[in-house]
Amino acid sequence: MLELLDPPGPAPCRAPATTEEFTRFASDSSPRLHSTAFQLCRDWHLAQDLTQTTLTKLFLSWERAAMSENLSAYAQKVLLRTYLDYRRRRSSTEATPGEMREPSYSVNRDLRIAMMDALGRLPARDRSIVLLRFFADHSVEQVAEELDVPVTVVKSQTRRSLIKLKHLLLRERSSLFAA
Protein backbone atom coordinates (compact mmCIF):
# COMPACT_ATOMS: atom_id res chain seq x y z
CA MET A 1 0.00 0.00 0.00
CA LEU A 2 2.83 2.38 0.77
CA GLU A 3 4.18 1.86 -2.72
CA LEU A 4 0.96 3.35 -4.09
CA LEU A 5 1.28 6.48 -1.95
CA ASP A 6 4.93 7.11 -2.71
CA PRO A 7 5.45 9.39 -5.63
CA PRO A 8 7.04 7.64 -8.54
CA GLY A 9 10.76 8.08 -8.89
CA PRO A 10 12.24 10.05 -11.72
CA ALA A 11 11.67 8.55 -15.14
CA PRO A 12 14.59 6.55 -16.37
CA CYS A 13 16.90 9.02 -18.08
CA ARG A 14 18.70 8.37 -21.26
CA ALA A 15 22.32 9.27 -21.49
CA PRO A 16 22.84 12.60 -23.25
CA ALA A 17 22.67 12.32 -27.02
CA THR A 18 26.00 12.32 -28.76
CA THR A 19 27.26 13.50 -32.10
CA GLU A 20 28.13 9.91 -33.01
CA GLU A 21 24.49 8.89 -32.50
CA PHE A 22 23.39 11.70 -34.79
CA THR A 23 25.95 10.74 -37.42
CA ARG A 24 24.73 7.15 -37.33
CA PHE A 25 21.09 8.24 -37.52
CA ALA A 26 21.79 10.69 -40.37
CA SER A 27 23.63 8.12 -42.48
CA ASP A 28 20.92 5.49 -41.87
CA SER A 29 17.93 7.75 -42.51
CA SER A 30 19.20 10.07 -45.27
CA PRO A 31 18.13 7.84 -48.18
CA ARG A 32 14.62 7.48 -46.74
CA LEU A 33 14.35 11.23 -46.02
CA HIS A 34 15.60 12.07 -49.50
CA SER A 35 13.09 9.71 -51.07
CA THR A 36 10.25 11.24 -49.07
CA ALA A 37 11.43 14.75 -49.98
CA PHE A 38 11.47 13.79 -53.66
CA GLN A 39 7.94 12.42 -53.42
CA LEU A 40 6.85 15.74 -51.93
CA CYS A 41 8.50 18.10 -54.40
CA ARG A 42 9.31 15.98 -57.50
CA ASP A 43 12.73 17.65 -57.88
CA TRP A 44 15.93 15.78 -56.95
CA HIS A 45 17.95 18.90 -56.25
CA LEU A 46 15.28 20.47 -54.09
CA ALA A 47 14.87 17.12 -52.32
CA GLN A 48 18.59 17.19 -51.48
CA ASP A 49 18.23 20.71 -50.08
CA LEU A 50 15.19 19.74 -48.03
CA THR A 51 16.98 16.66 -46.67
CA GLN A 52 20.03 18.70 -45.68
CA THR A 53 17.87 21.37 -44.04
CA THR A 54 15.98 18.67 -42.14
CA LEU A 55 19.19 17.06 -40.91
CA THR A 56 20.53 20.46 -39.88
CA LYS A 57 17.40 21.18 -37.86
CA LEU A 58 17.63 17.75 -36.26
CA PHE A 59 21.27 18.27 -35.38
CA LEU A 60 20.56 21.63 -33.77
CA SER A 61 17.91 20.09 -31.54
CA TRP A 62 19.45 16.63 -31.31
CA GLU A 63 19.20 16.22 -27.55
CA ARG A 64 15.45 16.82 -27.63
CA ALA A 65 14.97 14.83 -30.86
CA ALA A 66 16.87 11.84 -29.50
CA MET A 67 14.39 11.66 -26.61
CA SER A 68 11.59 10.99 -29.10
CA GLU A 69 9.96 7.57 -29.00
CA ASN A 70 10.04 7.23 -32.78
CA LEU A 71 12.98 9.18 -34.16
CA SER A 72 12.20 8.28 -37.79
CA ALA A 73 8.67 9.68 -37.49
CA TYR A 74 10.08 12.78 -35.78
CA ALA A 75 12.50 13.29 -38.69
CA GLN A 76 9.71 12.80 -41.23
CA LYS A 77 7.63 15.42 -39.43
CA VAL A 78 10.55 17.87 -39.48
CA LEU A 79 10.99 17.17 -43.20
CA LEU A 80 7.32 17.79 -43.90
CA ARG A 81 7.37 21.07 -42.00
CA THR A 82 10.54 22.12 -43.81
CA TYR A 83 8.86 21.41 -47.14
CA LEU A 84 5.73 23.33 -46.16
CA ASP A 85 7.85 26.28 -45.03
CA TYR A 86 9.60 26.22 -48.40
CA ARG A 87 6.29 26.19 -50.27
CA ARG A 88 4.96 29.11 -48.24
CA ARG A 89 7.86 31.28 -49.27
CA ARG A 90 7.05 33.39 -52.30
CA SER A 91 10.31 32.54 -54.02
CA SER A 92 9.30 28.89 -54.35
CA THR A 93 6.72 29.74 -57.01
CA GLU A 94 8.61 32.41 -58.88
CA ALA A 95 9.95 31.67 -62.30
CA THR A 96 12.56 33.71 -64.09
CA PRO A 97 12.10 34.33 -67.79
CA GLY A 98 14.90 33.31 -70.10
CA GLU A 99 15.40 36.81 -71.42
CA MET A 100 14.18 40.13 -70.11
CA ARG A 101 12.73 42.35 -72.81
CA GLU A 102 11.47 45.90 -72.82
CA PRO A 103 8.22 46.73 -74.56
CA SER A 104 8.18 46.53 -78.34
CA TYR A 105 9.14 50.19 -78.83
CA SER A 106 12.66 49.40 -77.61
CA VAL A 107 13.27 47.63 -80.91
CA ASN A 108 12.72 50.86 -82.83
CA ARG A 109 15.14 53.42 -81.45
CA ASP A 110 13.31 56.33 -83.10
CA LEU A 111 10.02 55.27 -81.52
CA ARG A 112 11.63 55.08 -78.09
CA ILE A 113 13.14 58.57 -78.48
CA ALA A 114 9.82 59.96 -79.70
CA MET A 115 7.96 58.35 -76.76
CA MET A 116 10.42 59.74 -74.22
CA ASP A 117 10.22 63.18 -75.87
CA ALA A 118 6.41 63.11 -75.81
CA LEU A 119 6.41 62.07 -72.16
CA GLY A 120 8.80 64.93 -71.42
CA ARG A 121 6.31 67.40 -72.90
CA LEU A 122 3.55 66.36 -70.49
CA PRO A 123 3.09 68.35 -67.28
CA ALA A 124 4.87 66.81 -64.27
CA ARG A 125 1.79 65.32 -62.59
CA ASP A 126 0.46 63.89 -65.88
CA ARG A 127 3.87 62.38 -66.64
CA SER A 128 4.01 60.90 -63.13
CA ILE A 129 0.58 59.33 -63.51
CA VAL A 130 1.38 57.81 -66.90
CA LEU A 131 4.75 56.48 -65.76
CA LEU A 132 3.33 54.98 -62.58
CA ARG A 133 0.30 53.46 -64.30
CA PHE A 134 1.88 52.06 -67.45
CA PHE A 135 5.63 51.77 -66.86
CA ALA A 136 5.64 50.84 -63.17
CA ASP A 137 2.35 48.90 -63.57
CA HIS A 138 0.65 50.38 -60.49
CA SER A 139 -3.10 50.24 -59.98
CA VAL A 140 -5.21 53.40 -60.01
CA GLU A 141 -5.53 53.17 -56.22
CA GLN A 142 -1.78 52.83 -55.74
CA VAL A 143 -1.09 55.86 -57.93
CA ALA A 144 -3.73 57.89 -56.07
CA GLU A 145 -2.18 56.97 -52.74
CA GLU A 146 1.34 57.66 -53.92
CA LEU A 147 0.50 61.08 -55.37
CA ASP A 148 -1.97 61.88 -52.57
CA VAL A 149 -4.85 62.66 -54.94
CA PRO A 150 -8.34 61.16 -55.27
CA VAL A 151 -8.85 58.11 -57.48
CA THR A 152 -11.13 60.10 -59.79
CA VAL A 153 -8.30 62.56 -60.47
CA VAL A 154 -5.97 59.72 -61.44
CA LYS A 155 -8.58 58.28 -63.80
CA SER A 156 -9.38 61.58 -65.51
CA GLN A 157 -5.73 62.67 -65.72
CA THR A 158 -4.76 59.29 -67.17
CA ARG A 159 -7.36 59.63 -69.89
CA ARG A 160 -6.33 63.22 -70.69
CA SER A 161 -2.63 62.36 -70.63
CA LEU A 162 -3.07 59.47 -73.04
CA ILE A 163 -4.99 61.74 -75.42
CA LYS A 164 -2.17 64.30 -75.22
CA LEU A 165 0.43 61.60 -75.90
CA LYS A 166 -1.56 60.34 -78.86
CA HIS A 167 -1.67 63.85 -80.39
CA LEU A 168 2.03 64.39 -79.71
CA LEU A 169 2.94 61.11 -81.39
CA LEU A 170 0.52 61.50 -84.33
CA ARG A 171 2.81 64.10 -85.89
CA GLU A 172 5.60 61.56 -86.12
CA ARG A 173 3.40 58.56 -86.89
CA SER A 174 4.24 58.21 -90.56
CA SER A 175 8.00 58.14 -89.95
CA LEU A 176 7.82 55.95 -86.84
CA PHE A 177 5.45 53.24 -88.05
CA ALA A 178 6.52 53.01 -91.69
CA ALA A 179 7.22 49.40 -92.53
C-alpha positions in Angstrom: 0.0 0.0 0.0 2.8 2.4 0.8 4.2 1.9 -2.7 1.0 3.4 -4.1 1.3 6.5 -1.9 4.9 7.1 -2.7 5.5 9.4 -5.6 7.0 7.6 -8.5 10.8 8.1 -8.9 12.2 10.0 -11.7 11.7 8.6 -15.1 14.6 6.6 -16.4 16.9 9.0 -18.1 18.7 8.4 -21.3 22.3 9.3 -21.5 22.8 12.6 -23.3 22.7 12.3 -27.0 26.0 12.3 -28.8 27.3 13.5 -32.1 28.1 9.9 -33.0 24.5 8.9 -32.5 23.4 11.7 -34.8 26.0 10.7 -37.4 24.7 7.2 -37.3 21.1 8.2 -37.5 21.8 10.7 -40.4 23.6 8.1 -42.5 20.9 5.5 -41.9 17.9 7.7 -42.5 19.2 10.1 -45.3 18.1 7.8 -48.2 14.6 7.5 -46.7 14.3 11.2 -46.0 15.6 12.1 -49.5 13.1 9.7 -51.1 10.3 11.2 -49.1 11.4 14.7 -50.0 11.5 13.8 -53.7 7.9 12.4 -53.4 6.8 15.7 -51.9 8.5 18.1 -54.4 9.3 16.0 -57.5 12.7 17.6 -57.9 15.9 15.8 -57.0 17.9 18.9 -56.3 15.3 20.5 -54.1 14.9 17.1 -52.3 18.6 17.2 -51.5 18.2 20.7 -50.1 15.2 19.7 -48.0 17.0 16.7 -46.7 20.0 18.7 -45.7 17.9 21.4 -44.0 16.0 18.7 -42.1 19.2 17.1 -40.9 20.5 20.5 -39.9 17.4 21.2 -37.9 17.6 17.8 -36.3 21.3 18.3 -35.4 20.6 21.6 -33.8 17.9 20.1 -31.5 19.5 16.6 -31.3 19.2 16.2 -27.5 15.4 16.8 -27.6 15.0 14.8 -30.9 16.9 11.8 -29.5 14.4 11.7 -26.6 11.6 11.0 -29.1 10.0 7.6 -29.0 10.0 7.2 -32.8 13.0 9.2 -34.2 12.2 8.3 -37.8 8.7 9.7 -37.5 10.1 12.8 -35.8 12.5 13.3 -38.7 9.7 12.8 -41.2 7.6 15.4 -39.4 10.6 17.9 -39.5 11.0 17.2 -43.2 7.3 17.8 -43.9 7.4 21.1 -42.0 10.5 22.1 -43.8 8.9 21.4 -47.1 5.7 23.3 -46.2 7.8 26.3 -45.0 9.6 26.2 -48.4 6.3 26.2 -50.3 5.0 29.1 -48.2 7.9 31.3 -49.3 7.0 33.4 -52.3 10.3 32.5 -54.0 9.3 28.9 -54.4 6.7 29.7 -57.0 8.6 32.4 -58.9 10.0 31.7 -62.3 12.6 33.7 -64.1 12.1 34.3 -67.8 14.9 33.3 -70.1 15.4 36.8 -71.4 14.2 40.1 -70.1 12.7 42.4 -72.8 11.5 45.9 -72.8 8.2 46.7 -74.6 8.2 46.5 -78.3 9.1 50.2 -78.8 12.7 49.4 -77.6 13.3 47.6 -80.9 12.7 50.9 -82.8 15.1 53.4 -81.5 13.3 56.3 -83.1 10.0 55.3 -81.5 11.6 55.1 -78.1 13.1 58.6 -78.5 9.8 60.0 -79.7 8.0 58.4 -76.8 10.4 59.7 -74.2 10.2 63.2 -75.9 6.4 63.1 -75.8 6.4 62.1 -72.2 8.8 64.9 -71.4 6.3 67.4 -72.9 3.6 66.4 -70.5 3.1 68.4 -67.3 4.9 66.8 -64.3 1.8 65.3 -62.6 0.5 63.9 -65.9 3.9 62.4 -66.6 4.0 60.9 -63.1 0.6 59.3 -63.5 1.4 57.8 -66.9 4.7 56.5 -65.8 3.3 55.0 -62.6 0.3 53.5 -64.3 1.9 52.1 -67.5 5.6 51.8 -66.9 5.6 50.8 -63.2 2.3 48.9 -63.6 0.6 50.4 -60.5 -3.1 50.2 -60.0 -5.2 53.4 -60.0 -5.5 53.2 -56.2 -1.8 52.8 -55.7 -1.1 55.9 -57.9 -3.7 57.9 -56.1 -2.2 57.0 -52.7 1.3 57.7 -53.9 0.5 61.1 -55.4 -2.0 61.9 -52.6 -4.8 62.7 -54.9 -8.3 61.2 -55.3 -8.8 58.1 -57.5 -11.1 60.1 -59.8 -8.3 62.6 -60.5 -6.0 59.7 -61.4 -8.6 58.3 -63.8 -9.4 61.6 -65.5 -5.7 62.7 -65.7 -4.8 59.3 -67.2 -7.4 59.6 -69.9 -6.3 63.2 -70.7 -2.6 62.4 -70.6 -3.1 59.5 -73.0 -5.0 61.7 -75.4 -2.2 64.3 -75.2 0.4 61.6 -75.9 -1.6 60.3 -78.9 -1.7 63.8 -80.4 2.0 64.4 -79.7 2.9 61.1 -81.4 0.5 61.5 -84.3 2.8 64.1 -85.9 5.6 61.6 -86.1 3.4 58.6 -86.9 4.2 58.2 -90.6 8.0 58.1 -89.9 7.8 55.9 -86.8 5.5 53.2 -88.0 6.5 53.0 -91.7 7.2 49.4 -92.5 
